[in-house]
């Protein structure tokens, strides 16, 4: 039974506080519509040099002292010039343009409903700016179905305004998804203070909103796209309601032309809680009580207790206001039950007839947090996450009917593959080790979403007359990064796997490279590259791998020359076709797929790498803050940091898209007096620059 908003509040903080994320013990982020009572104690204090995601109170701070590991900050006092963590929190990947290819099934529709997600990747406090040494992480990859991601968090005991960390923004932007920070003003029952709301919307002498200007500055300095405004503190009056409405409008319009592409302002999504009266009344629909906020914002997230009639009337009112009904997100709370959540899907995205509104998932990281301790691991997480977004059959070309309607069944996926060069190593942004050219160079588990590749958007479209093989990400071996794509199963008939929908140019000089292998025990496999162009599909030989597995090999297919003269010079889809000549069971891995139209030039190395801060700890380790500058004229995808070891070997320390990196534990080797660290620039084809070196003296 769905708990109503009033029942949630009446039940008290202790009974309905959000569950702790795996491996964490600090106060969890508060749910929209079910606010949080902060847990006593909080997180253990991070190392003194560890940069973390930023969070603030609007102006005044709570009474008393913060819990251990929590730092109380006022946004009104924030100065980017004095923010030592800003270089580590700044996203550098621009928001990519994308398009909607023809959907793979008859029920998904382009140009109608979209999907928003409110996801908590970690707790508000103590959230590392650039990943951590664990693979146990919500490594979201289904960007193709998302239109907006809200970096969810905030609590009355830590801070109410939460800026997303750089890895999440970089990964989302690479896939064309804007990211919003959170402004959360909790109910009084969960520690909310009306003064914080008044601080936020306080007007300046010119009638403007100083903290809206500060929020605009934060988004621009950090490189994300806007704010999710969730005002749930009761006790306000009509004057406060009017100020909040004007504040939301100011936040969007004042930001136009200020460092934005095409003069666009920040995205502002309003949560259905405060009404124009200044009081809190979750309407669960768009009506005259909350429509002024909808007009002021770009979109509105409707509270979870909507019904069919309310969504229908909301869509009609949106149209009368000159707005798209798809600017309304119908909230769907999946935090507790995931794909077992009962939803009246036909009220939102009817199987027959136009979609009514869009919808928003609250806490889809359930696919990660609900994993039992004995089954935790990146492969298990991705199998569950694929089911959530694609359906139980993992076939978006034919999603099954049932109580759970995955996004693949209703929403058209999008792609950013429109330009060369393009490459992927099927790196999901976390792993149990780090690999380079099939060799393991990093032993530690890790996560960093900024290092995530553009991954197949449709999991998984397979065409075969025989049994369907299993497809998924594997973490026990990789060509580069932390994972590879693994196909396994009997192949009595050829199996064709669609990988990418795209609009890539296709000159005669186009070359496609595949790094692939079979595992020991696998049957022999004949591999063909599948290229869909305007006038049909071509199957281009990419080699035959013998029985038993013999390590990684690279196939180079001169696809442009082979298809010279074909009508149309645009690649619409890329895939592979596997055939087992003896019909046996195969275990075939794809570690890299690269498409280029010219020989790649080696990027220049980073400029002036340096240690900006250090602290030597016990046991021959040190934590470091590093910085460098981008090479002139270079198109750099990411930077990778490694430690030189005796005998010409190297240890992978980490990577980032930005120009600063934190090393949590540099290990001293054999009592050496100094350690050489190298920073390398990596381009879109994973061509690596010469190293730029620095020395750390113990």
C-alpha positions, 0 to 999 in steps of 0.5 A, a space after each residue: 500500500 502506498 504511504 500517503 504524504 501525511 502518513 509519512 510525516 506522521 510516522 516520524 523520522 526514525 521509521 521512514 528515514 532513507 536506508 543507508 547506502 551500501 558500505 556507508 553509515 552517514 546520514 542518507 539523502 532525504 527522499 522527495 516527499 519523505 524527508 529525512 531525520 539525520 542519523 546521529 554520528 554522521 560519516 567518519 571524517 575523510 582524510 584531510 586532503 580528500 576533496 568531496 562534493 560540495 553542499 551548503 545551507 542557504 545562509 544561516 547555519 543550524 544551532 550546535 555543532 555538526 556531526 563528525 565528518 560533516 562541514 557546515 557551509 553557507 552558500 551566501 559566504 561561498 567564494 569560488 576563488 577561495 574554494 580549494 576543492 573546486 578544481 576537483 569538482 569541476 566538470 569539463 565535458 560539454 553537453 553533447 547533442 543527440 538524436 532519436 533513431 527509429 525505435 527498436 520496437 513498435 511501442 516506444 515513441 519519440 517526441 512524447 514522454 521522457 524520463 527524469 531520475 532522482 538518484 543518490 550516488 552517495 550521501 551528502 557529506 563525505 562523497 568523494 569528488 572523483 570516485 574511490 577505490 571500490 567497485 561497489 557503486 551506482 555506475 549508471 549507464 542507461 543514459 539513452 532513456 534519460 532526459 534529465 538526471 537530478 543529483 539527489 541529496 541534502 539533509 538538515 544535519 549536513 546541508 540543503 544545497 548539493 552540487 553534483 560531483 564531476 564524474 557524474 556530470 562528465 558521464 551524463 554530458 558525454 551521453 547528452 543528459 543534463 544534470 541538476 543539483 538539488 535545493 532541498 528545504 525539508 519539512 519541520 518534522 525532519 529538521 527543516 527551518 522556515 528561516 532557511 527558505 526565507 534565506 534562500 529567497 531573500 531579495 537584494 536592494 535591487 529587487 533581485 535574489 542574491 542566492 539565485 545569483 550564487 546558484 547560477 555561479 555554482 552551476 557555471 563554475 562546476 559545469 552542470 546544468 541547473 537545479 531541482 528546487 524542492 521546498 517542503 518546509 511548512 508555515 509560509 504565507 502568500 508573500 513567501 509563496 510569491 517570493 519563491 515563484 519569483 525566485 524560480 523564474 529569476 533563477 532560469 531567466 537571469 542565467 540566460 546568456 551567462 556562459 551558456 551555449 546558445 544563450 540558454 538559461 539554467 534548467 530549473 525543475 520544481 517539485 510539487 510541494 509548496 503552493 502559491 499560498 506559501 504553505 505545503 500541499 502536495 497536489 499530485 497534479 498541475 492545478 491553479 495552486 501550483 501552476 505559477 511555479 510550473 510557468 516559472 520553471 522549465 519542468 515540474 515533478 508531480 508528487 507520487 500520489 497522482 491518479 489517471 484523472 489528475 494526470 489527464 487534467 494536468 496535461 490539458 492545463 499544461 497545453 492551455 498554458 502554452 507548455 508541453 505536457 511532457 514538461 511534467 514528470 509523474 513521480 514513480 517511487 522505486 526506492 523500496 521495490 524497484 521493478 516490483 513497484 505497482 504503477 498505473 502505466 497507462 495513466 502515464 504512457 498508454 500502450 494505445 494512444 498518445 502519452 499523457 505526461 513524462 515520468 520521473 523515477 525516484 531512486 532508481 539506484 535500487 538496482 544497486 542498493 538492494 543487492 544482497 551483501 553476498 551477491 554484490 559486484 559490478 556484473 551483478 549490478 549491471 544485470 539488474 540495472 539492464 533488467 530495470 531499463 530494458 525488461 526481464 527478457 533483456 530485449 528492447 526490440 520485444 519488451 515483454 508485457 507485464 506489471 513492470 513496463 521498462 523505459 525501453 517499452 515506451 520511451 525512444 532511446 537517444 544517441 550521441 554518435 554523430 561524428 568521427 572519431 568514435 571509440 569505446 572499450 566498454 568501460 562502465 566507469 568502475 571495475 575490479 582492476 585496470 587494464 591497458 591493451 589487455 594487461 592488468 596495470 591496476 590491482 585495486 577496485 575503483 569507480 570513476 564515472 568520468 572514465 565511462 565510455 559511451 556504451 550500447 544504448 539498447 541492452 540487448 538487441 540480438 537477431 538469431 534463428 537459434 537460441 539467444 546467447 547471453 550478453 553483458 559486461 564482464 569484469 574479470 578481463 578487459 582490453 582497456 579500463 575495467 570491463 569488456 563485453 562478453 557474449 556466451 552460449 551455444 551458437 547453432 545459428 549465427 547471432 547478430 548483436 546490434 551495438 550502436 545506433 548512430 549517424 556517423 559519416 562514412 568516407 572511403 577512408 573509414 577504418 573500423 578496429 575491433 580488439 577481441 578474443 575468445 576465452 579458454 574452452 570456447 568454440 571457434 568463432 567467425 566474426 563479422 562487422 555489421 554496418 547498416 548504411 542508407 541502402 542496406 546492411 553489410 557484413 564485413 569479415 573481421 577474422 576467425 578466432 580458433 578454439 580455446 582462446 589465444 589472447 587479445 587480437 586486433 582486427 582492422 576492417 577498411 569498411 569505407 573502401 569495401 563499401 565504396 559506391 554504396 548509396 548514402 555515406 552515413 552509418 546508421 548502426 554498428 554491430 557484430 555477427 558471430 558464427 560458430 562453425 561447429 555450432 558449439 558454445 562460445 565465450 567471445 569478448 569485445 574489448 574495443 570498437 573504434 571508428 576513424 577516417 584518418 590515422 590518429 595523431 598522438 596528443 601532446 602531453 599535459 603541461 606542468 604537472 605538480 604536487 599542490 598538497 601532500 600528506 605522508 601517512 603511516 605504512 609508507 603511503 602518502 595522499 597527494 593533490 595533483 594539478 596540470 594544464 591541458 596541452 594546447 590544441 589537443 582534443 583530450 578525452 581524459 588524463 591518466 595518472 600512473 606510478 613508475 615502478 622498478 624494472 620499467 613497470 607502472 601502477 595505475 593510480 587513476 584518471 579524470 577528465 579534469 585538470 586536478 586529481 587526488 591520489 588517496 594512497 601512493 605506496 612507497 616502493 623499497 624505501 625509495 627517496 623519491 617516486 616518479 609519477 606520470 600524467 598522460 593525455 588520452 584522446 577519443 581513440 585512446 591514443 596516449 600521449 608521452 608522459 609528463 612527469 613529476 617527482 614526489 620526495 618522501 
